[in-house]
Amino acid sequence: MMKRAIYVMTAVLCLVFAAVSTPASSVSINLSTGQSPLGTLSTTVGACDAQWTAVNENPSNGTPYGCSGSPNPAQMVFSTDNDWYGGWVADGTSTANGCTSLSTSTSCSTTGSNWVAVNSGYTANGLGDYSVTFNLTGDNLSTITIAGGWTLDDSGSLWLNSCEIGSLGNGNWTSLNAFSITTTSNPGCINQGSNTLTVDITSTDDYLEGVNVDATVTGETGVTPEPASFLLFGTGVLALAGAIRRKVWA
């Protein structure tokens, strides 16, 4: 009976140690505009974004969606397209996009980003919402950072779920503007599950509009138990040990 009790306690302690000491895996999600289905930066004229969707908030301007689907994928804008503006920060790698000049606290992607719009073939894309959705189920939110750079034409705001992260006025499209989101800097804004990053164009001259985001989600998997959970679990282990001891020596 004593040996059996020792085996039980050893197994319980091994489980406790495994739960506490198992290393977490890293999280890395590329949220940049302009990505192909393969996760690479696209260079194909007319290509549809594999992640970002677009909502035309002024359909009366007569501009149809350039990409079909539900929800409508955003369409990439290149220098040969009608919607391109020569004063925009260049499509391409992170270096070309100006990420090297951003704060070291940001996390631009390794692929870089492209401009996207409702329809790259039309000059009037107008007001619109541009969004990407990603999932953090099972991840340790205290380690998550969503960071990089963003810009738009003409002006508008950046949102994570229902939290406004920042805003840009007209003329800020010559470079990317740094942002960083954590559970400390933006409490309650990161969800354990589905999350949506949105750029909302709120003001425009209805001529040459677009959005450019170069960003990455980084962190670790595994939800860290609350201190109270450790205390409760430890109390249970001690109670089990006491019960086994009483049974052995009864």
N, C-alpha and C positions, 0 to 999 in steps of 0.2 A: 504493500500500500504506500509506503514511504517513497519507493522508487517511482511509482505512478504519479504521485503528487509532484515530485521533482520534475518529471517529464512535462507535466501540464504547465507548471510555472515557467519552465524553460521555453516552451512554445509560446506562451503569452508574452514573455519578455522579448523574444525574437520578433514577434509581430509589432510590438511597440517600437523597438529599435528600427525596424524596416520602415515603419510609417514616418518616423522622424528623420531618418538619415538618407532615404532614397533621393538621389540628386534629381533636380528638375531639368526638363528639356528646354531648349531655347525656343522663343517665338520670333518669327520674322515674316511679316506680311507686307508686300509691296502694294501701296495704295496709289501709285502714280498714274496720272492720265496718259493715254497713248500706248497702253500695253496690248500686245497681241495675245491670242489664246494660249500661246506657248510661254507667256510670261516674259517676253522680250519686247524692247521698244520697236514699234512698227515704223516702217519707212514707206508703206504702200499708200499711195494717193487714194483717197476715198474710203480708207479702212475704217471699220467700226471699232470702238473701244470695247475690249473684252470685259471691263469691270464697271466703268462709269456710265450712268444713264443720264438722259437729258429730258427736261420738261419745258416745252415752249409755253411761257406764261402770257404770250400775246399772239395767239394764233391768227388774229385778224390781220397781221402783217403779211399773211399769205405765204409764209415760209414753211414748206413741208419738212418732215423729218428726213434726214439724209440716210438713216439706217432704220430698218424695220425690225420689229420685235416688241415684246411686252415684258417689262417696261422698255421704252425706246433707248437703244444704246446711243451714247454720244458719238459724233463723227469727228475724226481727227482732221486738223487744219494744217496744211503745209503751205510753203511760200508760193506755190503755183496755184493755190485755190482762190476763189473770188472773195472769201471771207478773211483772207490774210491781211494783216496790217504790218507794214515794214518797221514800225517802231516797237513791236513786241520783242520780248526776250526770245532768243532762238530756240526752235525745237532741237532735240538731240540729247546728248549726254548730260550728266549732272554738272560737269565742268562748264559746258556751254550754257547751261541754264543758270549759272551763277551760284550754285550751291556751295562752292568753295569759299564764297565770301560771306556765307551765313554763319550764325553763332555756332560754336562747337557743341552746344547742347542739342542741336537739331540732328536729324537723321535722314538725310536725303537718300534716295535709292541708288543702287549701283547701275540701274538701267537708264536713268534719266526719264524725261517726260516730254510729251507733246501737247500742243494746244488742242482743245476739243470744243465743239459747238453743236448746235442743233443740226445744222446743215452747212457743210463747208463750201458748197457750191453757190450759196446765196450771200449777198452782202448784208442783208437785214436779218439777223438772228434774234435781236431784241432781248426782252427780259426772259430769264429762265433759271431753273434749278438744276444743278449738276451734282449727282450723288454717287457714292460707292458704299456698299454694305459689306461688312466683314464680321466674323464670329470669334468671340473670345471665351466660349464655353470651356470650362475646366482650366482656364489660365489664372495665374496669380495676379490679380489686378493691381496689387501694390507694386509690382515690378514693371508694369506696362507703361511704355512711352509711345505716344503717337506724335511724330515730329517730322519736320521738313520745311518746305517753302511753297508759297502759293501766290498767284496773281490772277487778275481778270481784267476784262474790258467790257463795260466802262467802270462801274463801281458796285460794291456789294459787300457781303459778309460771309464768314466761314463759320460753320456750325458742326458740332458733334452731338448727335441726337438732339435734345432740346436746349443745348447750351451754346450760346454764341461765343466763339473763341476769339474773333477779331473782325475788323472791317478795313476796307481799303477804298480810298477815294479815287476819283478820275486821274489817270496819268501814272498810276503805279505799276504799269505793265512792262517796264523796261528791265526789270529784274524780279527774282523771286523774293518774297517777304517771309522771314522766318516765323515759325510757330512751334510750340511744344506743349503737349497735353499729358498730364499725369493725374493720378488720384489725389496727389497733394496740391498741385496747382489748380486743378478744376474738380473739386470734390463732387461726387454724385453724377459726373458726366460720362464715365466709362461704365458700360454694362457688362455683367457676367452673362454673356450671350450675344445676341445680335446688336451691332452698332452701325450707325450711318454717318459718314462724313459728307457734308453738303456745302457747296459754294452757291450762293444765291445772288444772281445779278439783279440788283434792286433799282438801278438807274442807268439809262442808256440813251444814246442818240439814235438807236435803231440802225446803226451802221458799223459793221466790222466788230462783232462781239465774240468773246471766247473765254475759256477758263484753262488755267495751267496749274497743276499740282504735282509736286515731287515729294513724296513722303513715304515713310515706313513705320510699321508697328513693330516694336521690339519688346522683349521681356522674357518671362519664364512661365512654363506650364505648372499646374498644380496649385490648388487653393490652399493657402496657409491656414491651418486651424486656429481658431481664437484661443487665447490663453485659458479661458474658462473651459474650453473643450479638453485641453490637456489636463487640467485639474480634475475634471469630471472623470476622464478616462483613467487617470492615475488612482483616484479614489476607488474606482471599480476594481482595478487590479489588486489594490491592497485588501479590499473586502473579499475578493476571491481567494487571496492567499490566506486570510484569516479563516475562511470557511474550510479550506483544505486542511489547514493545520488542526482545527478542532476535530475534523473527521478522522484524521490520522491518529491523533492522540486520545480519542474517545475510548 
